[in-house]
Amino acid sequence: MTDAELADIGLTRADLHVAVAVPFGRDPTVKLRAIASERADTIEDLARQVG
């Protein structure tokens, strides 16, 4: 995926490196989902503070 495509789903290329480091046998998409969700929550919190 391109960096733009990753950004569309709330991830960065560095997030993929974090997910690859997940222990063998664990689902890396769980980690990616958590990263994207946390980032979205942070952005929403910042938007509320500005508004």
C-alpha positions in Angstrom: 0.0 0.0 0.0 1.1 3.6 -0.6 1.5 6.0 2.3 -1.7 7.7 1.2 -3.7 4.5 1.3 -2.3 3.7 4.7 -3.3 7.1 5.9 -6.8 6.6 4.6 -7.2 3.7 7.1 -5.5 5.5 9.9 -2.1 3.9 9.7 1.5 4.8 8.9 4.3 2.7 7.5 5.9 2.6 10.9 2.7 1.0 12.3 3.3 -1.9 9.9 6.7 -2.4 11.4 5.2 -2.5 14.9 2.6 -5.1 13.7 5.3 -7.3 12.2 7.0 -7.4 15.6 4.0 -9.1 17.2 4.9 -12.5 18.6 4.5 -15.4 16.2 1.0 -17.0 16.4 -0.7 -13.7 17.3 -2.9 -11.8 14.8 -1.1 -8.6 13.8 -4.3 -7.1 12.5 -5.5 -6.8 16.2 -2.5 -4.6 16.9 -3.1 -2.5 13.7 -6.7 -2.1 14.7 -5.7 -0.9 18.1 -3.2 1.6 16.7 -5.7 3.0 14.2 -8.4 3.3 16.9 -6.2 5.0 19.4 -5.0 7.5 16.7 -8.6 8.2 15.7 -9.6 8.8 19.4 -6.7 11.2 19.8 -7.6 13.1 16.7 -11.3 13.3 17.8 -10.2 14.6 21.3 -8.0 17.2 19.7 -10.8 18.3 17.4 -13.2 18.7 20.4 -10.6 20.9 22.2 -10.3 23.2 19.2 -14.1 23.5 18.7 
